[in-house]
Amino acid sequence: MKLHTLYPMMFHPLYKDIFWGGNAIAETFNRPHTPCPCAESWELSALEGHDSVVANGTFEGTTLSELTRVFGRDLVGEKAPEPEVFPLLFKLVDARKAASVQVHPNQAVAKQMGLRPKHELWYILKAQQDAELFAGVEPNPTPTLEGITSRLLRHKTRAGDVFDIAPGLVHAVGGGNLVFEVQQSSTAAFRIDDWGNGRETHPEAALKSIDWLARPGIYPAPPENYRDLRPRVTTPDFSFATLDLRHERTLRTTSQSFMVLFCVNGKATLGHTGPHPLTLLPADLVLIPPNQQVVLTPLAAETYLLVTTL
């Protein structure tokens, strides 16, 4: 496999049918084969049992985890914690109803439990007029899980807002939100409350993981007249930016990291050193390996992309 050169790759989505999901993914992005309800579409994942498959070019049909094992840092970059583990996972999340209240462990707690830490970020793609999310807990002299849903901090949402959900922060996506999620590649999530739906909770692990003083990083949508590349969030685990593509734009990756582009709306071509340029439509995601250059050309007004690196 290493006889072939890495190139910008697209992947087949993996759909997750969970009861709190709706049909916003299918309707918003014209995906007729999306199940209904569909709570999540995993756009890029190397988790065992949830492995993304390449949809274009020489490596079509190859899984992301296989590519990572073969190419190592040539695919993930020098900043990745482990050379043969793809470090991030990307999802679309459609919360028709509120998802469960949960918390993720930080590095130290996850290590004690034999798990990987989980830091995530939410970009609000669409929000109903009364939509909100929950992140953080009101101060309490005696930290307890009892009655925690009544003490959750509520945050109104609108399209373009970004929320940084660090490990230790109690959180839940509220109903009426369509979210693009970036997270560390981990399944470590401890359910605290399920809004009466009866699924198992994990109080002991949750109590070990909660940072009672944690608050979300909140980054409101930029002014509508802002153009070009705008950094939004930089963390030790990933960096996130938005690109309002109004003219041809060259992007470059270094040896430090890959780049993931997600098309929110509009249309663009992505030229690269391979034989065929890609066309990006809404909800298309492309993984650009390290040490590459691509040229983005908008083909529609208001072409808007999300940009993630390590």
C-alpha positions in Angstrom: 0.0 0.0 0.0 2.9 2.4 0.7 3.8 2.2 -2.9 1.0 4.7 -3.5 0.9 8.3 -2.5 -1.5 9.8 0.0 -4.0 12.3 -1.4 -7.2 14.1 -0.2 -9.7 11.4 0.7 -13.5 11.4 1.2 -15.3 8.7 3.2 -18.7 6.9 3.4 -20.7 8.1 6.4 -21.8 5.7 9.2 -25.3 6.3 10.5 -26.4 5.7 14.1 -30.1 5.2 14.7 -30.8 6.5 18.2 -34.3 7.3 19.5 -33.6 11.0 20.2 -32.6 11.7 16.6 -34.7 13.1 13.8 -34.5 13.6 10.0 -32.5 16.8 9.8 -29.4 15.2 8.4 -31.3 13.7 5.5 -33.4 16.9 4.8 -30.6 19.4 5.3 -28.0 17.7 3.2 -30.1 15.8 0.7 -29.1 12.3 1.9 -32.0 10.1 0.8 -30.5 6.9 2.2 -30.2 8.2 5.8 -32.3 6.1 8.2 -35.1 7.9 10.2 -34.7 8.6 12.9 -30.9 9.3 12.6 -29.2 10.8 15.7 -25.7 10.7 14.4 -23.7 10.4 11.2 -20.1 9.5 11.8 -18.3 11.3 9.0 -14.7 10.2 9.9 -13.9 7.5 12.4 -11.2 5.0 13.1 -12.8 3.5 16.2 -13.0 -0.3 16.2 -16.3 -1.4 14.9 -17.0 2.1 13.5 -14.3 2.4 10.9 -14.7 4.8 8.0 -14.1 3.6 4.5 -12.4 5.6 1.7 -14.8 6.6 -1.1 -12.5 8.0 -3.7 -9.2 7.3 -5.5 -6.5 4.7 -5.2 -7.5 3.7 -1.6 -11.2 3.4 -2.2 -12.6 0.6 0.0 -9.7 0.9 2.5 -10.5 1.7 6.2 -9.1 4.7 7.9 -7.6 2.6 10.7 -5.7 0.5 8.1 -4.3 3.6 6.4 -3.2 4.9 9.8 -1.4 1.7 10.7 0.4 1.6 7.3 1.3 5.3 6.9 1.6 6.4 10.6 2.8 10.0 10.9 2.7 10.4 7.1 -1.1 10.5 7.7 -1.7 11.8 11.2 1.3 14.2 11.5 3.9 14.8 14.1 1.5 16.3 16.7 -0.6 13.2 16.9 -0.2 11.5 20.3 0.3 8.0 18.7 1.6 7.4 15.2 -0.7 4.5 14.4 -3.9 5.8 16.0 -6.1 8.3 14.2 -6.7 10.9 17.0 -10.0 12.5 16.1 -13.6 11.6 15.2 -16.1 13.7 13.3 -19.9 13.5 13.5 -23.1 15.1 12.5 -25.5 15.1 15.5 -29.3 15.7 15.0 -30.9 16.1 18.4 -34.7 16.1 17.8 -35.0 15.7 21.5 -32.4 16.3 24.2 -29.5 13.8 24.4 -28.5 12.3 27.7 -26.6 14.3 30.3 -23.0 13.0 30.5 -19.4 13.8 31.2 -16.1 12.7 29.7 -12.9 11.9 31.5 -9.7 13.9 31.2 -6.3 12.3 30.5 -5.5 11.4 34.1 -8.9 9.9 34.9 -9.1 8.1 31.6 -5.7 6.5 32.2 -6.8 5.2 35.6 -9.8 3.5 33.9 -7.8 2.1 31.0 -9.6 4.5 28.5 -8.8 7.4 26.3 -9.7 10.9 27.2 -12.5 12.7 25.3 -12.5 16.4 24.5 -15.1 17.6 22.0 -16.3 20.7 20.2 -19.7 21.5 18.8 -20.4 23.8 15.8 -24.1 24.7 15.5 -25.2 24.0 12.0 -28.9 24.8 12.6 -30.9 25.7 15.7 -34.6 26.0 16.1 -35.8 29.3 17.6 -35.9 28.0 21.2 -33.0 25.6 21.0 -30.4 25.4 23.7 -27.7 23.2 25.1 -26.7 22.3 28.6 -23.1 22.8 29.8 -21.9 23.2 33.3 -23.6 23.0 36.7 -24.7 25.7 39.1 -22.4 26.0 42.2 -23.4 23.7 45.0 -21.7 23.4 48.5 -22.0 19.7 48.3 -21.3 18.2 44.9 -23.9 15.6 44.2 -25.6 14.0 41.2 -29.1 14.2 42.8 -31.3 16.7 41.0 -28.5 17.6 38.6 -30.8 18.3 35.7 -32.4 21.2 37.5 -28.9 22.7 38.1 -27.6 22.5 34.6 -26.5 25.8 33.0 -28.5 26.5 29.8 -27.1 28.2 26.7 -29.1 29.5 23.8 -27.8 28.3 20.4 -27.8 29.8 16.9 -26.2 28.7 13.7 -22.4 29.5 13.6 -21.9 29.3 17.4 -19.0 27.1 18.6 -18.9 25.4 22.0 -15.7 23.9 23.5 -16.7 20.9 25.7 -13.7 20.0 27.7 -13.3 16.8 29.7 -14.9 17.1 33.1 -17.7 19.4 31.9 -21.2 18.1 32.5 -23.1 18.6 29.2 -26.0 17.6 26.9 -27.2 18.7 23.5 -30.7 20.1 23.7 -33.5 19.4 21.3 -33.7 21.3 18.1 -30.0 21.4 17.3 -28.1 20.1 14.3 -24.4 19.9 15.3 -21.0 19.3 13.6 -18.9 17.6 16.3 -15.2 17.2 16.6 -13.9 14.9 19.3 -10.9 12.9 20.4 -11.2 9.4 19.2 -12.7 7.8 22.3 -15.9 6.1 23.6 -15.4 7.3 27.1 -18.7 8.9 28.0 -20.5 8.5 31.3 -24.2 9.0 31.4 -25.5 10.9 34.4 -29.2 11.3 33.5 -31.3 10.2 30.6 -34.3 12.5 31.0 -36.5 9.6 32.1 -35.8 7.3 29.1 -34.5 4.5 31.3 -31.0 3.8 29.9 -28.2 2.8 32.2 -26.3 5.6 34.0 -22.7 5.5 35.3 -22.7 7.5 38.5 -19.5 6.2 40.0 -17.4 6.9 36.9 -19.2 10.2 36.4 -18.3 11.4 39.9 -14.6 10.6 39.3 -14.7 12.6 36.0 -16.7 15.7 36.8 -15.0 19.1 37.2 -17.8 21.0 39.1 -16.3 24.4 38.2 -15.9 23.7 34.5 -17.7 26.0 32.1 -17.9 25.7 28.3 -15.8 27.8 25.9 -18.4 29.8 24.0 -17.5 31.4 20.6 -20.5 33.2 19.0 -20.9 33.3 15.2 -18.7 35.9 13.6 -20.2 39.0 11.8 -21.8 38.1 8.5 -19.5 40.5 6.7 -16.4 38.5 7.8 -14.6 36.8 4.9 -11.8 34.3 4.5 -10.2 32.0 7.2 -11.1 32.7 10.8 -9.5 30.8 13.7 -12.3 30.0 16.2 -10.8 27.6 18.9 -7.3 26.4 19.7 -6.9 23.7 22.3 -4.0 21.2 23.1 -6.1 18.5 21.3 -7.2 20.2 18.1 -7.7 23.6 16.4 -10.8 24.7 14.6 -11.5 27.5 12.1 -14.1 28.6 9.6 -13.6 29.6 6.0 -15.9 31.9 4.2 -14.8 31.0 0.7 -15.4 34.0 -1.6 -12.4 33.6 -3.9 -9.8 31.0 -4.8 -7.8 30.0 -1.7 -4.7 27.9 -1.3 -4.4 25.8 1.9 -1.3 23.9 3.0 -0.7 21.2 5.6 2.7 20.9 7.3 4.4 17.8 8.8 2.7 18.6 12.1 -0.9 17.6 11.2 -3.5 16.5 8.7 -6.4 18.9 7.9 -10.1 18.0 7.7 -12.5 20.2 5.7 -16.3 20.0 6.0 -18.5 21.9 3.6 -21.4 23.5 5.4 -23.0 25.1 2.4 -22.3 26.2 -1.2 -20.1 24.3 -3.6 -16.3 24.3 -4.3 -13.7 22.4 -6.2 -10.6 21.1 -4.4 -7.6 20.9 -6.7 -4.6 18.8 -5.6 -1.6 17.0 -7.0 -3.6 13.9 -7.8 -5.2 13.3 -11.2 -8.8 14.4 -10.4 -10.0 17.4 -8.5 -12.8 16.9 -6.0 -16.1 18.7 -5.9 -17.3 19.6 -2.4 -21.1 19.9 -1.7 -22.9 20.5 1.6 -22.0 17.8 4.2 -19.0 16.6 2.2 -15.9 16.0 4.3 -12.3 15.5 3.0 -9.2 14.5 4.9 -6.0 16.2 3.6 -2.8 14.4 4.8 0.3 16.3 6.0 2.7 18.1 3.6 0.1 18.8 0.9 -1.3 21.8 -0.9 -4.8 22.2 -2.1 -6.6 24.9 -4.1 -10.2 25.7 -3.2 -12.3 27.4 -5.8 -15.9 28.5 -4.9 -18.6 27.5 -7.4 -21.5 29.1 -5.5 -22.1 32.1 -3.4 -21.8 31.8 0.3 -19.6 28.7 0.2 -18.6 28.0 3.8 -16.2 25.4 5.2 -15.1 24.1 8.6 -11.4 23.5 9.0 -9.9 21.2 11.7 -6.2 20.4 12.4 -4.3 19.1 15.4 
